[in-house]
Amino acid sequence: MATKKSRTVDALKPFRSDPTGQELTTNQGVPIADDQNSLRAGERGPSLLEDFIVREKITHFDHERIPERVVHARGEGAHGYFEVYKPMSKYTRAAFLQDPAVRTPVFVRFSTVGGSRGSADTVRDVRGFAVKFYTTEGNYDLVGNNMPVFFIQDAMKFPDFVHAVKPEPHNEIPQASSAHDTFWDFVSLTTEATHMVMWLMSDRAIPRSLRMMEGFGVHTFRLVNAAGKGTFVKFHWKPLLGIHSLAWDEAQKIAGKDADFHRRDLWEAIESGSFPEWELAVQLFSEQQADTFDFDILDPTKLIPEELVPVQRIGRMVLDRNPDDFFAETEQVAFCAAHVVPGIDFTNDPLLQGRIFSYLDTQLSRLGGPNFHELPINRPRCAFNNNQRDGMHRQPIGAVPVSYEPNSINGNWPVEVKNGFQSYLETVAGPKRRVRAESFKEHFAQAALFFNSQTEIEQEHTIKAFSFELSKVSRPEIRERMVDVLAKVDATLAARVADNLGLKAGRAKAPPKLNSKISTSKALSMLKQEPGLVATRKIAVLAADGVDVVALNAMRSSLGAQGVQLKVLAAKLGSLKGTDGSAVPVDHSILTMPSVLFDGLYVPGGAKNIAALSASADAIHFVQETFKHCKPIAASDEGMQLLERSHVPSTNDEAAGVVTGDNGRKGLPKVFLNAISRHRFWEREKVDAVPA
Ligand code: HDE
């Protein structure tokens, strides 16, 4: 009788095709002599039906598209690995959370939610943050978002919510935007969405980079240890680069100038060896603790303030390889909220319960049948065996004559594993009812907690975001209803938005009475966090012939030492003549790379250089737009004149992120680096005089 084999990671190497050195053939392996011309009767005659080569090629082409994901259609992926810092055996038996020496392979897919596959990256939206861990005990998918709560409490409402946020059904407008009637109609009638809507109207919805956003598992899950003891858990991902956003005007412009902005940013960072990294963090708490909270931990519209349960960092994830084939990997990857491993279990969160069903179901139509787990990107890296068989696109060839259990013909293989997945032994009883728990019925306290935890600047951005979106709503009664909802969150917020909508400020009622003991939480504000590393930030240098190469090189080497990239922009590609006669290569033409694609600007001196730039409307617009979007600006010597010409304050003001100085100012790169690390100088938004 055969003995049991071990289940090791990487037992199956992913299948990769490479035609290098190979002959061109049909799908049947027939060598192709002519890939340029179809078969015809006579030189100028009709094509022949018997041309199986052209028919195979075109038929395959005709079927290249598969249905896009119903939500999260637009996304980008990367490979990497996960390492735990110390054994988590006290809480979970999950194999990949035990040994710090083990690297578990991962595949991550980031996404927007509402837009179609070809929509722009920088739209205001939630971002998906889905991680597939290929562990020794099977695939574990942590399918989360970059916001810690969700719009609805029960899976029953998900199709309604998605129909409301997607483009309107009669004209399919607008693409990838919640700024339209049906979305605001739904959320103003469904007040459980209020907390999540606050997040959506915050700068979290317009991240600077996918590498600079947090991730959250959203639901409360359960860790289960070898003794069967359960501990509740909320999962977080904390980025090493800090949490940073774009300006709203900038995000809209990038959508037109480079719709692939986030995809490109992730791709280029990984290609250049600047591997993005996140720490996996957990909030761990017991059932007894959960009972003391004034919200229900099963309600996915609530977060657990870090002041109540601290966040512990337990491991790190590094993304170090771009996919080879977008379709085979990023498009065909099938995440599933039901993919858990021994030691991780669900809770009764009614949204999570619906997700456990939905993800497998959606793959059946998206990937065309029940065997999508056999695709290389979805295959576990450990052995997997069972008695399931057949179905569309089945790949393995069963090498034994039985596929049932019990069997005597093949020694009863594959056998059950005594220590296999065990559901947490939760006692459940109750009448069958369609009901929303009483403990889910408070909808505003955490929305207010979120708003109160923001800095004044962040609150201002949220007020503007609400005003923008609601101004696009055509039905006045929806705008009014939403202002009434906001009045239950914060009186000033409601009054300011009402004013911007031309509604009477009197609609705002008294601020709500909070039922939470915690009135602000530092972790909810992006601007109250540590800024993180500056590596991979992109700084534009505006230059023309006669640019001060000494200053430019000094800036380049100081910034480069921290991983900041300096890119020289000029009116044309090619090279410029520096002050010392040397050639300065141009990285980009200003035509193709507007200011919104950079994190800051440096204007070096050189009299001739500045004379040319001062006469360029493009250069002046570039400076003004950089200023308007609150990005760090440095200028040396004559470079300061370009700032003046652009009506941008040119005196050195480190607090305002404009750092300038004459030749003698040796420390300029250092203060500029400091400014870059602060990312944005939002106070500048109060300077209205600068156009762009
Ligand atoms: Fe999803 N969701 N979702 N979702 N979701 C999908 O699965 C669904 C929810 C999330 O990059 C779909 O393969 C239901 C919450 C991400 O491939 C689908 C409900 C959270 C991704 C689906 C939710 C998410 C999806 C569409 C309410 C954050 C992209 C295509 C009960 C915790 C994964 C697909 C990727 C994708 C259903 C709510 C995150 C239809 C029914 C809450 C990141 O199965």
Boltz pocket constraint, residues with backbone or C-beta under 6 A from the ligand:
constraints:
  - pocket:
      binder: B
      contacts: [[A, 69], [A, 70], [A, 71], [A, 72], [A, 75], [A, 109], [A, 110], [A, 111], [A, 127], [A, 128], [A, 129], [A, 130], [A, 143], [A, 144], [A, 145], [A, 150], [A, 154], [A, 155], [A, 156], [A, 158], [A, 216], [A, 217], [A, 218], [A, 219], [A, 300], [A, 330], [A, 333], [A, 334], [A, 335], [A, 350], [A, 351], [A, 352], [A, 354], [A, 355], [A, 358], [A, 359], [A, 360], [A, 362], [A, 363]]
      max_distance: 6.0
